[in-house]
């Protein structure tokens, strides 16, 4: 039990450090995509820039909006970061199996509950811009959670378990990427939409909503929401690498290979943001309900038929 707690604390600290330097990587990456210089004034090559940003945000005065419901307005950013870090217990289960066989069920439950913190952040601000941003974010998250759950089920059906460790062992010979390639593409798009990243960042449309559901937050509240968003990006990259790239190469050298894969998949989020303009909101909803959902259901039925025939034989 004590080793479980220590491994989880280490995973959370590592995730927070990765979030800090991932923000620097994004600012540097976007600057070079746009043929300009990124942060390079603070220290050597701008490397201490995340530390300077953290000190600036956490030392600013916390201003409470007059019309906001103070206590839930204050709690929502902490809940958002808590749910983001709580998911990293799945990473510690790599080394100590502490969740039995229900690790993927934990991911589905926590990712569903985390929607409420986004909804509360906009609702309790008592601002029409924040409320519209939270409504957009909740509708988008709930819609794409459906496709993500079904894609995850299509992978778990082949394994015959909802345990992450079994999913990795199943890919010791062949990556799931080669078996479920189209599911991988839909998973990547769904992950981008689920984390509210460009080109699906409708919860933060500057032209009509200023900054979305976090428009009334500043200093500590904004920093916590910011950290939760980037923590979710890194966790979705980790989960994607586990689901589709968990083969023998990764199992043999877990530490280095998994970190490289998560880094490459995280850079993909930055690359997509730099390459594509913002999508239209109605087209985003049509994409999930009229394109992805029928395709995933057909693949899921096919997987059920194949797996049932295989187990029967």
SETILUM-575527 format. One record per residue (C-alpha): x, y, z; residue number from 1. Coordinates in Angstrom, 3 decimals. Last residue first. Example, Ala and Ser with C-alpha at 12.3 -4.5 7.8 and 13.67 -1.06 7.14 Angstrom:
SETILUM-575527
<atom u="13.670" v="-1.060" w="7.140" pos="2"/>
<atom u="12.300" v="-4.500" w="7.800" pos="1"/>
This chain:
SETILUM-575527
<atom u="-13.085" v="-22.056" w="-32.097" pos="313"/>
<atom u="-15.725" v="-20.324" w="-29.970" pos="312"/>
<atom u="-13.198" v="-17.764" w="-28.752" pos="311"/>
<atom u="-12.281" v="-16.931" w="-32.330" pos="310"/>
<atom u="-15.887" v="-16.801" w="-33.526" pos="309"/>
<atom u="-16.818" v="-14.511" w="-30.638" pos="308"/>
<atom u="-13.797" v="-12.334" w="-31.308" pos="307"/>
<atom u="-14.652" v="-11.990" w="-34.991" pos="306"/>
<atom u="-18.345" v="-11.254" w="-34.407" pos="305"/>
<atom u="-17.653" v="-8.788" w="-31.594" pos="304"/>
<atom u="-14.966" v="-7.092" w="-33.691" pos="303"/>
<atom u="-17.378" v="-6.725" w="-36.620" pos="302"/>
<atom u="-20.005" v="-5.231" w="-34.327" pos="301"/>
<atom u="-17.387" v="-2.795" w="-32.986" pos="300"/>
<atom u="-16.251" v="-1.870" w="-36.500" pos="299"/>
<atom u="-19.840" v="-1.092" w="-37.481" pos="298"/>
<atom u="-20.379" v="0.898" w="-34.283" pos="297"/>
<atom u="-17.159" v="2.848" w="-34.850" pos="296"/>
<atom u="-18.184" v="3.778" w="-38.392" pos="295"/>
<atom u="-21.719" v="4.798" w="-37.379" pos="294"/>
<atom u="-20.372" v="6.945" w="-34.486" pos="293"/>
<atom u="-17.539" v="8.565" w="-36.432" pos="292"/>
<atom u="-19.492" v="9.935" w="-39.373" pos="291"/>
<atom u="-22.970" v="11.240" w="-38.512" pos="290"/>
<atom u="-22.760" v="11.785" w="-34.742" pos="289"/>
<atom u="-19.061" v="12.617" w="-34.405" pos="288"/>
<atom u="-18.416" v="14.605" w="-37.573" pos="287"/>
<atom u="-21.859" v="16.217" w="-37.532" pos="286"/>
<atom u="-21.006" v="17.687" w="-34.131" pos="285"/>
<atom u="-17.749" v="19.183" w="-35.420" pos="284"/>
<atom u="-19.500" v="20.392" w="-38.568" pos="283"/>
<atom u="-21.961" v="22.298" w="-36.369" pos="282"/>
<atom u="-19.092" v="23.923" w="-34.486" pos="281"/>
<atom u="-17.139" v="25.040" w="-37.548" pos="280"/>
<atom u="-13.469" v="24.096" w="-37.430" pos="279"/>
<atom u="-10.690" v="26.440" w="-36.333" pos="278"/>
<atom u="-7.796" v="26.717" w="-38.741" pos="277"/>
<atom u="-5.307" v="23.860" w="-39.203" pos="276"/>
<atom u="-1.514" v="23.664" w="-39.215" pos="275"/>
<atom u="-0.184" v="25.180" w="-35.975" pos="274"/>
<atom u="-2.765" v="23.499" w="-33.745" pos="273"/>
<atom u="-2.246" v="20.168" w="-35.525" pos="272"/>
<atom u="1.510" v="20.373" w="-34.982" pos="271"/>
<atom u="1.072" v="21.222" w="-31.301" pos="270"/>
<atom u="-1.217" v="18.221" w="-30.723" pos="269"/>
<atom u="1.237" v="16.039" w="-32.700" pos="268"/>
<atom u="4.008" v="17.184" w="-30.358" pos="267"/>
<atom u="2.116" v="15.371" w="-27.601" pos="266"/>
<atom u="2.143" v="12.169" w="-29.673" pos="265"/>
<atom u="5.910" v="12.473" w="-30.106" pos="264"/>
<atom u="6.490" v="13.123" w="-26.401" pos="263"/>
<atom u="4.260" v="10.230" w="-25.338" pos="262"/>
<atom u="6.158" v="7.940" w="-27.710" pos="261"/>
<atom u="9.561" v="9.075" w="-26.449" pos="260"/>
<atom u="8.529" v="8.664" w="-22.819" pos="259"/>
<atom u="7.172" v="5.179" w="-23.478" pos="258"/>
<atom u="10.413" v="4.173" w="-25.185" pos="257"/>
<atom u="12.741" v="5.449" w="-22.452" pos="256"/>
<atom u="11.059" v="3.944" w="-19.394" pos="255"/>
<atom u="9.530" v="0.760" w="-20.751" pos="254"/>
<atom u="12.536" v="-0.777" w="-22.471" pos="253"/>
<atom u="11.462" v="-4.382" w="-23.201" pos="252"/>
<atom u="7.726" v="-3.661" w="-23.065" pos="251"/>
<atom u="8.124" v="-0.801" w="-25.541" pos="250"/>
<atom u="9.885" v="-2.930" w="-28.139" pos="249"/>
<atom u="7.476" v="-5.827" w="-27.500" pos="248"/>
<atom u="4.392" v="-3.810" w="-28.418" pos="247"/>
<atom u="2.304" v="-1.182" w="-26.622" pos="246"/>
<atom u="1.933" v="1.183" w="-29.592" pos="245"/>
<atom u="-1.877" v="1.351" w="-30.091" pos="244"/>
<atom u="-3.473" v="1.342" w="-26.649" pos="243"/>
<atom u="-0.472" v="2.278" w="-24.507" pos="242"/>
<atom u="0.718" v="5.054" w="-26.838" pos="241"/>
<atom u="-2.828" v="6.419" w="-26.983" pos="240"/>
<atom u="-3.108" v="6.312" w="-23.194" pos="239"/>
<atom u="0.138" v="8.245" w="-22.767" pos="238"/>
<atom u="-0.897" v="10.828" w="-25.358" pos="237"/>
<atom u="-4.277" v="11.157" w="-23.627" pos="236"/>
<atom u="-2.406" v="11.648" w="-20.347" pos="235"/>
<atom u="-0.191" v="14.364" w="-21.814" pos="234"/>
<atom u="-3.152" v="16.267" w="-23.218" pos="233"/>
<atom u="-5.101" v="15.859" w="-19.957" pos="232"/>
<atom u="-2.201" v="17.354" w="-18.009" pos="231"/>
<atom u="-2.153" v="20.251" w="-20.468" pos="230"/>
<atom u="-5.787" v="21.040" w="-19.753" pos="229"/>
<atom u="-5.433" v="20.550" w="-15.986" pos="228"/>
<atom u="-2.394" v="22.855" w="-15.863" pos="227"/>
<atom u="-4.308" v="25.656" w="-17.620" pos="226"/>
<atom u="-7.311" v="25.211" w="-15.336" pos="225"/>
<atom u="-4.977" v="25.450" w="-12.321" pos="224"/>
<atom u="-3.159" v="28.501" w="-13.706" pos="223"/>
<atom u="-6.445" v="30.292" w="-14.453" pos="222"/>
<atom u="-7.637" v="29.783" w="-10.903" pos="221"/>
<atom u="-4.303" v="30.838" w="-9.379" pos="220"/>
<atom u="-3.965" v="34.158" w="-11.263" pos="219"/>
<atom u="-7.180" v="34.886" w="-13.156" pos="218"/>
<atom u="-10.541" v="33.299" w="-13.814" pos="217"/>
<atom u="-13.556" v="35.137" w="-15.235" pos="216"/>
<atom u="-12.932" v="34.047" w="-18.854" pos="215"/>
<atom u="-12.348" v="30.396" w="-17.927" pos="214"/>
<atom u="-15.516" v="29.048" w="-19.631" pos="213"/>
<atom u="-14.615" v="30.625" w="-22.963" pos="212"/>
<atom u="-11.792" v="33.091" w="-23.499" pos="211"/>
<atom u="-13.349" v="36.092" w="-25.278" pos="210"/>
<atom u="-16.523" v="34.180" w="-26.239" pos="209"/>
<atom u="-17.205" v="35.474" w="-29.786" pos="208"/>
<atom u="-13.888" v="36.171" w="-31.513" pos="207"/>
<atom u="-11.720" v="34.488" w="-28.889" pos="206"/>
<atom u="-13.375" v="31.071" w="-29.271" pos="205"/>
<atom u="-12.268" v="29.248" w="-26.132" pos="204"/>
<atom u="-14.887" v="26.504" w="-25.776" pos="203"/>
<atom u="-14.728" v="26.109" w="-29.550" pos="202"/>
<atom u="-11.164" v="24.775" w="-29.394" pos="201"/>
<atom u="-11.668" v="22.081" w="-32.057" pos="200"/>
<atom u="-8.853" v="23.117" w="-34.437" pos="199"/>
<atom u="-7.292" v="23.528" w="-31.930" pos="198"/>
<atom u="-7.542" v="21.795" w="-28.557" pos="197"/>
<atom u="-10.585" v="21.177" w="-26.424" pos="196"/>
<atom u="-9.070" v="18.075" w="-24.732" pos="195"/>
<atom u="-11.910" v="15.866" w="-25.972" pos="194"/>
<atom u="-11.681" v="17.278" w="-29.505" pos="193"/>
<atom u="-7.961" v="16.477" w="-29.799" pos="192"/>
<atom u="-8.555" v="13.054" w="-28.253" pos="191"/>
<atom u="-11.418" v="12.359" w="-30.672" pos="190"/>
<atom u="-9.161" v="13.201" w="-33.622" pos="189"/>
<atom u="-6.443" v="10.870" w="-32.309" pos="188"/>
<atom u="-8.954" v="8.106" w="-31.558" pos="187"/>
<atom u="-10.429" v="8.355" w="-35.062" pos="186"/>
<atom u="-6.984" v="7.843" w="-36.587" pos="185"/>
<atom u="-6.248" v="4.927" w="-34.235" pos="184"/>
<atom u="-9.595" v="3.306" w="-35.027" pos="183"/>
<atom u="-8.629" v="3.485" w="-38.704" pos="182"/>
<atom u="-5.399" v="1.616" w="-37.914" pos="181"/>
<atom u="-7.015" v="-1.093" w="-35.790" pos="180"/>
<atom u="-4.874" v="-4.158" w="-36.528" pos="179"/>
<atom u="-1.617" v="-2.414" w="-37.474" pos="178"/>
<atom u="-1.964" v="0.136" w="-34.651" pos="177"/>
<atom u="-2.734" v="-2.640" w="-32.162" pos="176"/>
<atom u="0.970" v="-3.386" w="-32.220" pos="175"/>
<atom u="2.072" v="-6.950" w="-32.887" pos="174"/>
<atom u="4.095" v="-9.398" w="-30.782" pos="173"/>
<atom u="3.892" v="-7.927" w="-27.270" pos="172"/>
<atom u="0.612" v="-6.239" w="-28.108" pos="171"/>
<atom u="-1.527" v="-8.538" w="-25.935" pos="170"/>
<atom u="0.816" v="-7.895" w="-23.000" pos="169"/>
<atom u="0.065" v="-4.183" w="-23.199" pos="168"/>
<atom u="-3.707" v="-4.666" w="-23.242" pos="167"/>
<atom u="-3.384" v="-7.165" w="-20.402" pos="166"/>
<atom u="-1.624" v="-4.520" w="-18.294" pos="165"/>
<atom u="-4.328" v="-1.965" w="-19.064" pos="164"/>
<atom u="-7.017" v="-4.205" w="-17.587" pos="163"/>
<atom u="-10.468" v="-4.150" w="-19.174" pos="162"/>
<atom u="-10.126" v="-7.742" w="-20.405" pos="161"/>
<atom u="-10.808" v="-9.917" w="-23.455" pos="160"/>
<atom u="-7.827" v="-8.533" w="-25.347" pos="159"/>
<atom u="-9.615" v="-8.275" w="-28.691" pos="158"/>
<atom u="-12.658" v="-6.810" w="-26.997" pos="157"/>
<atom u="-10.428" v="-4.262" w="-25.246" pos="156"/>
<atom u="-9.446" v="-2.641" w="-28.536" pos="155"/>
<atom u="-13.032" v="-2.271" w="-29.811" pos="154"/>
<atom u="-14.070" v="-1.142" w="-26.322" pos="153"/>
<atom u="-11.561" v="1.719" w="-26.422" pos="152"/>
<atom u="-12.971" v="2.820" w="-29.772" pos="151"/>
<atom u="-16.485" v="2.659" w="-28.276" pos="150"/>
<atom u="-15.483" v="4.722" w="-25.243" pos="149"/>
<atom u="-13.695" v="7.310" w="-27.371" pos="148"/>
<atom u="-16.687" v="7.629" w="-29.715" pos="147"/>
<atom u="-19.079" v="8.277" w="-26.836" pos="146"/>
<atom u="-16.614" v="10.549" w="-25.024" pos="145"/>
<atom u="-16.663" v="12.668" w="-28.175" pos="144"/>
<atom u="-20.242" v="13.788" w="-27.643" pos="143"/>
<atom u="-19.882" v="14.340" w="-23.886" pos="142"/>
<atom u="-16.790" v="16.498" w="-24.362" pos="141"/>
<atom u="-18.276" v="18.640" w="-27.154" pos="140"/>
<atom u="-21.549" v="19.241" w="-25.339" pos="139"/>
<atom u="-19.668" v="20.065" w="-22.121" pos="138"/>
<atom u="-17.255" v="22.454" w="-23.869" pos="137"/>
<atom u="-20.005" v="24.275" w="-25.746" pos="136"/>
<atom u="-22.078" v="24.676" w="-22.588" pos="135"/>
<atom u="-18.954" v="25.827" w="-20.699" pos="134"/>
<atom u="-18.197" v="28.494" w="-23.311" pos="133"/>
<atom u="-21.786" v="29.728" w="-23.323" pos="132"/>
<atom u="-21.713" v="29.993" w="-19.516" pos="131"/>
<atom u="-18.372" v="31.824" w="-19.516" pos="130"/>
<atom u="-19.685" v="34.371" w="-22.018" pos="129"/>
<atom u="-22.956" v="34.801" w="-20.134" pos="128"/>
<atom u="-21.167" v="35.402" w="-16.857" pos="127"/>
<atom u="-22.493" v="34.019" w="-13.576" pos="126"/>
<atom u="-19.051" v="32.529" w="-12.844" pos="125"/>
<atom u="-20.815" v="29.585" w="-11.212" pos="124"/>
<atom u="-21.962" v="28.256" w="-14.585" pos="123"/>
<atom u="-18.685" v="28.526" w="-16.469" pos="122"/>
<atom u="-16.438" v="26.843" w="-13.908" pos="121"/>
<atom u="-19.259" v="24.481" w="-12.975" pos="120"/>
<atom u="-19.532" v="23.066" w="-16.490" pos="119"/>
<atom u="-15.784" v="22.549" w="-16.692" pos="118"/>
<atom u="-15.758" v="20.863" w="-13.268" pos="117"/>
<atom u="-18.731" v="18.721" w="-14.290" pos="116"/>
<atom u="-16.950" v="17.351" w="-17.362" pos="115"/>
<atom u="-14.360" v="15.743" w="-15.079" pos="114"/>
<atom u="-16.951" v="13.127" w="-14.079" pos="113"/>
<atom u="-16.902" v="11.446" w="-17.490" pos="112"/>
<atom u="-13.087" v="11.307" w="-17.657" pos="111"/>
<atom u="-13.062" v="9.831" w="-14.136" pos="110"/>
<atom u="-15.537" v="7.054" w="-14.988" pos="109"/>
<atom u="-13.997" v="6.087" w="-18.338" pos="108"/>
<atom u="-10.448" v="6.025" w="-16.919" pos="107"/>
<atom u="-11.524" v="3.949" w="-13.920" pos="106"/>
<atom u="-13.203" v="1.461" w="-16.252" pos="105"/>
<atom u="-9.884" v="1.171" w="-18.079" pos="104"/>
<atom u="-8.115" v="0.193" w="-14.846" pos="103"/>
<atom u="-10.705" v="-2.389" w="-13.760" pos="102"/>
<atom u="-8.758" v="-5.650" w="-13.544" pos="101"/>
<atom u="-7.285" v="-5.256" w="-10.094" pos="100"/>
<atom u="-6.553" v="-1.593" w="-9.544" pos="99"/>
<atom u="-3.287" v="-1.897" w="-7.596" pos="98"/>
<atom u="-1.060" v="-3.598" w="-10.161" pos="97"/>
<atom u="2.276" v="-2.104" w="-9.134" pos="96"/>
<atom u="4.669" v="-1.176" w="-11.936" pos="95"/>
<atom u="2.364" v="-0.233" w="-14.771" pos="94"/>
<atom u="-0.309" v="0.576" w="-12.203" pos="93"/>
<atom u="1.638" v="3.782" w="-11.512" pos="92"/>
<atom u="0.620" v="5.018" w="-14.959" pos="91"/>
<atom u="-3.043" v="4.263" w="-14.292" pos="90"/>
<atom u="-2.826" v="6.377" w="-11.141" pos="89"/>
<atom u="-2.189" v="9.187" w="-13.598" pos="88"/>
<atom u="-5.946" v="9.623" w="-13.956" pos="87"/>
<atom u="-6.067" v="11.305" w="-10.545" pos="86"/>
<atom u="-3.889" v="14.124" w="-11.856" pos="85"/>
<atom u="-6.490" v="15.389" w="-14.341" pos="84"/>
<atom u="-9.336" v="14.794" w="-11.886" pos="83"/>
<atom u="-7.534" v="16.862" w="-9.240" pos="82"/>
<atom u="-6.680" v="19.628" w="-11.723" pos="81"/>
<atom u="-10.350" v="20.068" w="-12.640" pos="80"/>
<atom u="-11.435" v="19.814" w="-9.025" pos="79"/>
<atom u="-9.002" v="22.586" w="-8.033" pos="78"/>
<atom u="-10.296" v="24.767" w="-10.889" pos="77"/>
<atom u="-13.931" v="24.117" w="-9.766" pos="76"/>
<atom u="-13.432" v="24.922" w="-6.050" pos="75"/>
<atom u="-13.169" v="28.729" w="-6.283" pos="74"/>
<atom u="-16.350" v="29.212" w="-8.326" pos="73"/>
<atom u="-18.030" v="26.650" w="-6.070" pos="72"/>
<atom u="-17.158" v="28.842" w="-3.036" pos="71"/>
<atom u="-17.708" v="32.317" w="-4.526" pos="70"/>
<atom u="-20.934" v="32.145" w="-6.458" pos="69"/>
<atom u="-19.904" v="34.813" w="-8.987" pos="68"/>
<atom u="-21.708" v="38.166" w="-9.343" pos="67"/>
<atom u="-18.943" v="40.345" w="-7.893" pos="66"/>
<atom u="-16.117" v="38.597" w="-9.732" pos="65"/>
<atom u="-13.328" v="37.577" w="-7.334" pos="64"/>
<atom u="-9.850" v="38.955" w="-7.997" pos="63"/>
<atom u="-6.887" v="36.848" w="-6.868" pos="62"/>
<atom u="-3.840" v="39.122" w="-6.772" pos="61"/>
<atom u="-0.913" v="37.786" w="-8.732" pos="60"/>
<atom u="1.756" v="35.671" w="-7.015" pos="59"/>
<atom u="0.588" v="32.308" w="-8.390" pos="58"/>
<atom u="0.460" v="33.559" w="-11.985" pos="57"/>
<atom u="3.847" v="35.332" w="-12.017" pos="56"/>
<atom u="5.668" v="32.561" w="-10.160" pos="55"/>
<atom u="4.232" v="29.963" w="-12.542" pos="54"/>
<atom u="5.191" v="32.009" w="-15.621" pos="53"/>
<atom u="8.758" v="32.439" w="-14.334" pos="52"/>
<atom u="9.043" v="28.699" w="-13.688" pos="51"/>
<atom u="7.702" v="27.935" w="-17.176" pos="50"/>
<atom u="10.292" v="30.394" w="-18.657" pos="49"/>
<atom u="13.286" v="28.714" w="-16.941" pos="48"/>
<atom u="14.330" v="27.150" w="-20.312" pos="47"/>
<atom u="14.312" v="30.448" w="-22.255" pos="46"/>
<atom u="17.403" v="29.535" w="-24.281" pos="45"/>
<atom u="19.530" v="29.871" w="-21.104" pos="44"/>
<atom u="17.773" v="32.178" w="-18.641" pos="43"/>
<atom u="14.592" v="34.108" w="-19.357" pos="42"/>
<atom u="14.958" v="35.890" w="-22.716" pos="41"/>
<atom u="14.352" v="33.058" w="-25.214" pos="40"/>
<atom u="10.575" v="32.552" w="-25.360" pos="39"/>
<atom u="9.747" v="31.784" w="-29.024" pos="38"/>
<atom u="11.477" v="33.165" w="-32.082" pos="37"/>
<atom u="9.707" v="33.505" w="-35.411" pos="36"/>
<atom u="9.028" v="31.403" w="-38.508" pos="35"/>
<atom u="5.362" v="30.560" w="-37.704" pos="34"/>
<atom u="6.093" v="26.854" w="-37.214" pos="33"/>
<atom u="9.188" v="27.950" w="-35.301" pos="32"/>
<atom u="7.066" v="30.036" w="-32.930" pos="31"/>
<atom u="4.459" v="27.308" w="-32.538" pos="30"/>
<atom u="7.143" v="24.831" w="-31.497" pos="29"/>
<atom u="8.765" v="27.158" w="-28.973" pos="28"/>
<atom u="5.432" v="28.031" w="-27.377" pos="27"/>
<atom u="4.387" v="24.381" w="-27.371" pos="26"/>
<atom u="7.710" v="23.180" w="-25.962" pos="25"/>
<atom u="7.504" v="25.772" w="-23.190" pos="24"/>
<atom u="3.999" v="24.592" w="-22.312" pos="23"/>
<atom u="5.301" v="21.012" w="-22.400" pos="22"/>
<atom u="7.964" v="22.081" w="-19.897" pos="21"/>
<atom u="5.462" v="22.874" w="-17.184" pos="20"/>
<atom u="3.129" v="19.984" w="-18.012" pos="19"/>
<atom u="6.044" v="17.514" w="-17.818" pos="18"/>
<atom u="6.927" v="18.841" w="-14.371" pos="17"/>
<atom u="3.304" v="18.383" w="-13.291" pos="16"/>
<atom u="3.225" v="14.843" w="-14.712" pos="15"/>
<atom u="6.471" v="13.942" w="-12.925" pos="14"/>
<atom u="5.016" v="15.176" w="-9.644" pos="13"/>
<atom u="1.841" v="13.140" w="-10.253" pos="12"/>
<atom u="3.786" v="9.957" w="-11.164" pos="11"/>
<atom u="5.996" v="10.340" w="-8.075" pos="10"/>
<atom u="2.897" v="10.699" w="-5.897" pos="9"/>
<atom u="1.380" v="7.569" w="-7.513" pos="8"/>
<atom u="4.559" v="5.552" w="-6.951" pos="7"/>
<atom u="4.697" v="6.669" w="-3.307" pos="6"/>
<atom u="1.044" v="5.739" w="-2.724" pos="5"/>
<atom u="1.460" v="2.286" w="-4.287" pos="4"/>
<atom u="4.671" v="1.675" w="-2.304" pos="3"/>
<atom u="2.783" v="2.446" w="0.908" pos="2"/>
<atom u="0.000" v="0.000" w="0.000" pos="1"/>
